[in-house]
Amino acid sequence: MKNLTGQRFGKLLAVRATDQRKGGSIVWECKCDCGKTAYIRANTLNSGGARSCGCERDKNHIKTIDLTGQRFGRLLVVKVVGKNKNQKDTLWECKCDCGNTHYVTTGNLNSGTINSCGCLKEEALKIFNETIDGTAVKNLKRRVSRKNTTGVKGVYIMRWRNVAMIAEKYAARITFKGKQYHLGTYEYKDEAVKARREAEQMLFEPFLEWYDKNKKSKKISQ
């Protein structure tokens, strides 16, 4: 047995030979520079097959791409801080434009999955829920309610019973800037739908056009 005590193999310092044997080779207790203890066969150490406890890959393996100083959306990469929980991806400390510190993996940065500390999502939600001049922007873009039996937003079936039969007509209405407007009652669904569409063109479309234009120019606070 060759005495390896005190010898260094990369980040590993051989401490003592153990009573264990693997593949006919003595297993050595080694201390890694990272502070961990590793148990490695003598022939693996001598051949250069192990140079750390596993905390750092050998130079012959794939190297971590340095993202320091690179920008991903609102995130500026500051430094590497280690690996994620499953030890499969590099974890980076990033500074968000809003001032927060956020920790993101290489995969999430390169794929664009994460491009802020979460403030972008909060702002988008705030915009979606905001009300301007009594008008909730989200309501103008909301889909037809499941309770609506006509399949057209703002068009409803009106039924009432008279002596001979149950009468049915279609009513159209629209709400804008906190006020509801009755657009009439019609014999046919197509007529009610037409009235609703015309009202949307007159009220919603100019407002949404103004909103989108001012939002892009940041005249609307976010």
C-alpha positions as CSV (number, residue, x, y, z in Angstrom):
1,M,0.0,0.0,0.0
2,K,1.3,3.4,-1.0
3,N,0.9,5.9,1.8
4,L,-1.1,8.9,0.4
5,T,-1.5,10.7,3.8
6,G,-1.1,14.4,3.3
7,Q,-1.0,14.2,-0.4
8,R,-3.2,16.5,-2.4
9,F,-5.3,15.6,-5.4
10,G,-6.9,18.7,-6.8
11,K,-9.2,20.0,-4.0
12,L,-8.8,16.7,-2.1
13,L,-6.3,16.2,0.8
14,A,-5.8,12.5,1.7
15,V,-6.3,12.1,5.5
16,R,-6.1,8.4,6.2
17,A,-6.6,5.0,4.8
18,T,-9.8,3.2,5.9
19,D,-10.5,-0.5,6.3
20,Q,-12.8,-0.4,3.3
21,R,-11.9,-1.9,-0.1
22,K,-13.5,-1.3,-3.4
23,G,-12.4,-3.2,-6.6
24,G,-9.4,-4.4,-4.7
25,S,-8.3,-0.8,-3.9
26,I,-8.0,0.9,-0.5
27,V,-10.6,3.6,0.2
28,W,-9.1,6.8,1.6
29,E,-10.8,9.4,3.7
30,C,-10.2,12.8,2.1
31,K,-10.9,16.3,3.1
32,C,-12.2,18.6,0.3
33,D,-11.4,22.3,0.2
34,C,-15.1,23.0,0.4
35,G,-15.1,21.4,3.9
36,K,-16.8,18.1,3.0
37,T,-15.4,14.7,3.7
38,A,-15.2,12.2,0.8
39,Y,-14.2,8.5,0.6
40,I,-12.4,7.7,-2.6
41,R,-10.4,4.7,-3.8
42,A,-6.6,5.0,-4.0
43,N,-6.5,4.1,-7.7
44,T,-9.1,6.8,-8.5
45,L,-7.0,9.4,-6.7
46,N,-3.8,8.3,-8.4
47,S,-5.3,8.3,-11.8
48,G,-6.8,11.8,-11.4
49,G,-10.3,10.4,-11.6
50,A,-11.4,12.5,-8.6
51,R,-10.3,16.0,-7.9
52,S,-13.1,17.1,-5.5
53,C,-15.9,15.7,-3.4
54,G,-18.2,16.5,-6.3
55,C,-18.6,20.2,-5.6
56,E,-16.7,21.2,-8.6
57,R,-16.5,19.4,-12.0
58,D,-13.2,18.6,-13.5
59,K,-11.8,21.0,-16.1
60,N,-12.4,18.3,-18.7
61,H,-16.1,18.5,-18.0
62,I,-18.5,21.2,-19.2
63,K,-17.7,24.5,-17.7
64,T,-20.2,26.9,-16.3
65,I,-20.8,29.8,-18.7
66,D,-20.1,33.1,-16.8
67,L,-23.2,35.3,-16.9
68,T,-21.8,38.0,-14.6
69,G,-22.8,41.5,-15.8
70,Q,-25.3,40.2,-18.4
71,R,-28.8,41.5,-18.4
72,F,-32.0,39.5,-18.8
73,G,-35.1,41.7,-18.9
74,R,-35.0,43.6,-15.6
75,L,-32.4,41.4,-14.0
76,L,-28.7,42.2,-13.9
77,V,-26.5,39.1,-13.0
78,V,-24.3,40.0,-10.1
79,K,-22.5,36.7,-9.2
80,V,-22.8,32.9,-9.0
81,V,-23.9,31.6,-5.6
82,G,-23.8,27.8,-6.2
83,K,-26.3,25.3,-7.5
84,N,-30.1,25.0,-7.2
85,K,-31.7,22.5,-4.8
86,N,-31.3,19.4,-7.1
87,Q,-27.7,20.5,-7.9
88,K,-28.3,20.3,-11.6
89,D,-28.1,24.0,-12.6
90,T,-26.1,27.0,-11.6
91,L,-27.8,29.6,-9.4
92,W,-27.1,33.3,-9.9
93,E,-27.7,36.3,-7.7
94,C,-29.4,39.0,-9.7
95,K,-30.3,42.6,-9.1
96,C,-33.7,43.7,-10.4
97,D,-34.3,47.2,-11.7
98,C,-36.8,47.7,-8.9
99,G,-34.0,47.2,-6.3
100,N,-34.8,43.7,-5.2
101,T,-32.3,40.8,-5.1
102,H,-33.4,37.6,-6.8
103,Y,-31.8,34.2,-7.3
104,V,-32.3,32.6,-10.7
105,T,-30.9,29.5,-12.4
106,T,-29.0,29.6,-15.7
107,G,-31.8,27.7,-17.5
108,N,-34.5,30.2,-16.4
109,L,-32.4,33.2,-17.4
110,N,-31.4,31.9,-20.9
111,S,-35.0,30.7,-21.6
112,G,-36.5,34.0,-20.6
113,T,-38.8,32.2,-18.1
114,I,-37.8,34.7,-15.4
115,N,-36.9,38.3,-16.3
116,S,-37.7,40.1,-13.1
117,C,-38.0,39.5,-9.4
118,G,-41.7,39.2,-9.8
119,C,-42.5,42.9,-10.1
120,L,-43.4,42.6,-13.8
121,K,-46.1,40.2,-13.0
122,E,-47.4,42.4,-10.2
123,E,-47.5,45.4,-12.5
124,A,-49.3,43.5,-15.2
125,L,-51.9,42.4,-12.7
126,K,-52.3,45.9,-11.5
127,I,-52.8,47.2,-15.0
128,F,-55.3,44.4,-15.7
129,N,-57.3,45.3,-12.5
130,E,-57.0,49.1,-12.7
131,T,-60.0,51.4,-13.2
132,I,-59.8,54.6,-15.2
133,D,-62.7,57.1,-15.1
134,G,-65.0,54.4,-13.6
135,T,-64.1,51.8,-16.2
136,A,-62.3,48.6,-15.3
137,V,-60.0,47.8,-18.3
138,K,-60.3,44.1,-17.6
139,N,-64.1,44.2,-18.0
140,L,-63.8,45.5,-21.6
141,K,-61.7,42.5,-22.5
142,R,-63.4,39.9,-20.4
143,R,-64.9,36.9,-22.1
144,V,-68.6,36.0,-22.2
145,S,-69.9,34.8,-18.8
146,R,-70.9,31.1,-18.6
147,K,-74.3,32.3,-17.3
148,N,-74.9,34.1,-20.6
149,T,-77.3,31.9,-22.7
150,T,-76.9,33.9,-25.9
151,G,-73.2,33.5,-26.3
152,V,-72.8,37.2,-26.9
153,K,-71.6,39.6,-24.2
154,G,-74.3,42.2,-23.4
155,V,-77.1,40.4,-25.1
156,Y,-79.7,38.6,-23.0
157,I,-82.9,36.7,-23.4
158,M,-86.0,38.3,-21.9
159,R,-88.9,36.0,-21.2
160,W,-92.4,36.6,-19.8
161,R,-95.6,34.8,-19.6
162,N,-98.9,36.1,-20.9
163,V,-102.3,34.4,-21.1
164,A,-101.6,32.4,-24.2
165,M,-97.9,31.7,-24.2
166,I,-94.4,32.5,-23.0
167,A,-93.1,35.5,-24.9
168,E,-89.3,35.8,-25.6
169,K,-87.2,38.7,-26.9
170,Y,-83.6,39.8,-26.9
171,A,-82.3,42.7,-24.9
172,A,-79.0,44.5,-25.4
173,R,-77.2,46.7,-22.9
174,I,-73.7,48.0,-22.3
175,T,-71.8,49.4,-19.3
176,F,-69.2,52.1,-19.7
177,K,-67.5,54.5,-17.1
178,G,-69.8,53.3,-14.3
179,K,-73.1,53.8,-16.3
180,Q,-75.3,51.2,-17.9
181,Y,-77.0,51.9,-21.1
182,H,-80.1,50.0,-22.4
183,L,-79.7,49.5,-26.1
184,G,-83.2,48.2,-26.8
185,T,-85.3,45.1,-27.0
186,Y,-85.5,43.1,-30.3
187,E,-87.4,40.3,-31.8
188,Y,-84.3,38.6,-33.2
189,K,-81.0,37.9,-31.7
190,D,-79.0,39.3,-34.7
191,E,-80.6,42.7,-34.2
192,A,-79.6,42.8,-30.5
193,V,-76.1,41.7,-31.4
194,K,-75.8,44.4,-34.0
195,A,-76.9,47.1,-31.4
196,R,-74.3,45.8,-28.9
197,R,-71.5,45.7,-31.5
198,E,-72.2,49.3,-32.6
199,A,-72.2,50.5,-29.0
200,E,-68.8,48.7,-28.5
201,Q,-67.3,50.4,-31.5
202,M,-68.6,53.8,-30.3
203,L,-67.5,53.5,-26.7
204,F,-65.0,50.7,-26.1
205,E,-62.7,50.9,-29.2
206,P,-61.7,54.6,-28.8
207,F,-61.1,54.1,-25.1
208,L,-59.0,51.0,-25.6
209,E,-57.0,52.6,-28.4
210,W,-56.3,55.6,-26.1
211,Y,-55.4,53.3,-23.2
212,D,-53.0,51.2,-25.2
213,K,-51.3,54.3,-26.7
214,N,-50.8,56.0,-23.4
215,K,-49.8,52.8,-21.6
216,K,-46.9,52.3,-24.1
217,S,-45.8,55.9,-23.6
218,K,-46.0,55.4,-19.8
219,K,-48.4,58.2,-19.4
220,I,-50.6,55.9,-17.4
221,S,-49.0,55.1,-14.1
222,Q,-48.1,51.4,-13.6
